[in-house]
Amino acid sequence: MIPASFEYIRPGSLDEAISALADGGDDAKVIAGGQSLLPLLRLRLAYPELLVDVGALDELQGISDTGDWLVIGAGTTHYRVMHDPLIAEHCGLLAQATGTVADPAVRHRGTLGGSLVHADPAGDLPAVILALDAVLVAQGPGGEREIAASDFFVDYLTTALDPGEILTGVRVPKLGPDWGYRYEKFHRTAQSWATVGVAALARRSNGHVAEARIGLTNMGPVPVRASAAESAATGAEASVGALRAAADGAGEGTQPPADLHGAPDYRRHLARVLTGRALAAAAGV
């Protein structure tokens, strides 16, 4: 299909982009890589009157080390996230999960910020950011503010960004050497959305899991933490049997969708199985 007509501008700075977005009001949308927005435009599921292209802004690019955190610009492409040495060293879960996003063409054009702002619960990266306890940084007419990942995803395709705000970066806490990680994903084909995905982190100590964090993909209208499984895994023996038992609670409190790819009960079953695998791999057993 052909998108509805719209105006297009390419600002030269972040301040210009924020100003243009404010002038456009509710009829303006931000575009960077376009891998999420363009399909919506073609299907006329979105029909903005103005597109503000921030894809070339240097202020939104790159990855930096600020001590206890990595700061990733919202305009940083998936390809760069996958191959950046800082992320590989301090936040391997994000690189691993990003490698499962769509296909190489999408990963070269799509951006981390675009995936998060699109807020599709079947997308891989929102659940990863949630499990990492990341902080998202937004800037708008009122200045800059930080939003915890747990507060960022509000509803299906809806975030906590205020009108006129642009996501500028993501602050990710650096993981120490005691942390292991794994992203497990079940999907129909290599390039399709996740039927269910699990982002697991485990910190080992004295043969046990001292702390566990688990984010679930496509188990509700927003990415969710598997709180019951996290509690059961924390303090458990770092063994396959113990961690699979802890994973039995992965589906508790979730609201998985029903569609052609699976009923809710099927998705809860997948969540339990994949969480057991992910936890075991993250704990190194």
N, C-alpha and C positions, 0 to 999 in steps of 0.2 A: 504494500500500500504506500501511498504518498503522504508524507506528513502535512498537517495544516501549515499555512504560511506563518512565518515568524520573522522578527528582526534579529540580527546577529551583530554582536560587538565583541571585540577582543581587547580588553583593557591592557594598559602597559604596567600597571602596578596593582597591588592588593587594595590599596585605598580607592583607586578608580573602580575596581570591580565591586567593592562594597557600595560605593556611591551609585553605580549603574543599577545594581540589584535593588537598592532602595527606591530609585526612580521608577523601576519597573513594577514594584509592588508585587501583588499576588500573581501577576501574569508573567513574572520573570523566573527563569531557571538557570542554575549554574551548570556548565558542562566542562569536563576536562578531557578524559579519554573517550567518553561517549559510549562505552560498551554496555552500560545499563540504560542510559536515557534514550539513545537512538532507536532501539527496538520499540520502546514505548511510544516514541513519536511516529514511527512508521505504522504502528497499529492504532494510532490515535487514542491511546489510553492516556496520553498527556498531550496537551496542546497549548504550550506557553506562547505568549506573543513576543517574548524577548528571550534570547539565549545569551548568557554572559560567559564567554570562553576564558577559563583561567588555566588552561592546559600548558601555556608557555610561561607562566609566572615563576621566576626563579625563587621567589619567596616561599613557594609551596613545594619545593623540590629538596631532595637530599635526606641524609641520615647523619645524625651527630650524637656524640657521646657526651653526656652532661654529668657524669659521675655515677650515680645510682640508676640513671635512666638513659634509654635511647629515645631520641626525638626524631620521628619520621614525618617528613613533610607529606601533607595530604595528597599532593600531586605526584608523589613518587610512584613509578610504575611497578606492577607486579614483578616484572622481569628483574628490576633492580633490587627489590626486596629479596627475591630468591637468591641473588648472587652477591649481596653485600656482605663483606667479611665481618662487620660489626654485628649484624643480625645473626649470622651463622655462629658467632662466638657466644653471644649473650641472649639470643632469643630464637633458638633453632626451630621451635614450634611454629613460629610465624612463617619462616622460610619454607618449612615442610608443607604446611597447609596451603600456602600460596601456590606451590607447585602443582596442586590438584585443581586449581581454578581453570575451568574451560579448556582452551587450547593455546598453543604458542602465540598465535596472532592476537588473541584477546589479552594475553599476559604482557605483550609488548606495548599495547595501547592503554589497557585499563589501569586504573590507579587504586591504591589502597583507600584513599579518602572516598573515591567514587563508590567503591563496594560498600563502605560503611554507611554512607549517607543514603544509598539506595535502600538499605535496611531490609533486604529480602531474607526472611528466616531460612530459606533454602540455600543461601549463599554461605560459603565456607568461612569467610573471615570474621563476620560478626561474633560467632561463637568463640573463635580463637581469642579475639580481643577481650571478650568477657572473661574467659578463663585466665587470661594474663593479668587481670585487674588493671587494665590500661586506663589512661585518662585522655580524653579527647579535648582538643583546644579549638575554640571557635572565636571568630572575630566578626563584629558587626558595627553598626552605627554607635552602639553604646560602649564599644571597646572590646577587650579580650576577656574571655572567661573559660574556665575548665569544667568539664562534665565527666563524671565517672562513667565508665563503660556500663555499669549496672543501671545507670539512669538514662543512658543515651537512647536506647531502643524502646520506643513508647508503644507502638502498635505495628500492625502489618504495613510495611513500606513507610513508616512514620518514625521520625526521630525527635529529640528534644531541642533541635536547633530552632531558634526563634526566627521569624520572618526577617530577611535581610542579613542573616548571619551566614558565614562561610566557614566550613571546617578547614582549618589551616594545618593541623598536625595531630599526631598521636604520640603520647608519652607512654613508653612501655618500660616497666621495671626490669632491670637486668637480672637474669637468673644465674645463681651461683653454680658451682660444679656439682653440688649434691642433687640438683634437679635433673630429672629425665622427662621426656615428653614423647607424645605420639598423637598424630591425627589419623583416625580411622574413618573411612568414608565408604558407604555402600551406594552405588549408583548404577543405572542401567547400562550406560556407555561411558567411555572415558571422558567425554566432553559434556556430559549432562549434569544437571543440578543433583545435589545429594538427596537421596531418599531419606537417609539419616546420616549425620556425621557426628563424630565425638572428638573433641579436643581435650586431651588429658595431660596433666602435669603431676608429677610425684616427686617428693623430696624424701630420699632414703636416709635412715640413721639406724645403725646397729641392727641391720637385718629387718627393719620394719619401715613402714611408710609413715613418716613424721607429719606430712601434710600432703593433701591431694586437692587438686582443682580440676573440675570437669565442666566443659561447655558443650551444649548440645545444639546441633544444627537440624532445622526442620522438625522440631518437636513442639511447635506452638507458633503463635503469631509473631513472636519475637524469639531471639536466641535465649536459652535458659541455662542456668547452672543446675547440675544434678546434685542438689544439696544432700539428699539422703545417701547417695552413693559416696559423696565426698566424706560425710561423717563416718560411714561404715569403713571406708578405706583408711582413714586417719587412725594410726595406731595399729593397723592390721599387719600381720606378718607379710613380708615381701615374697609371697609365693603365688603361683598361678591359681591354686585352689582358693586361697583366702581372698584374692582380689576379684576373682569371678563371683564369689559369694557376695562381696561388697557391691558388685555391679548389679545385683538383683534389684536394687532400689533406684536404678537409673531412670526408670519411667515414671516415678512417683511425682505427682503434681504437674505433669506435662499435659499439653492439649494438642497432640499431633493431629495434622489434617488428614482428611480422607479424600483420596483422589485415585486416578487410574493406576498410580504406582504403589499404592498400599493403603490398607485400612489402619485406623489408629492402633488397634491391638498388634498388628504386624509391625508397625513402627516402634511400639514399646518393646516388642521382642528384639528387634534389631538394636535398639538403644542398649538393652542389657548385654547382648552378645558383643557389640562393638566396644562398649565401655569396659567389659572384662578384658578384651584384647588390648585396648589402648592402655589401661592401667598396668597390665602386666609388662607391656613393652616399655612404658615410662619408668617403671620400677626396676627394669633391667632383668626380668625373670622370664 
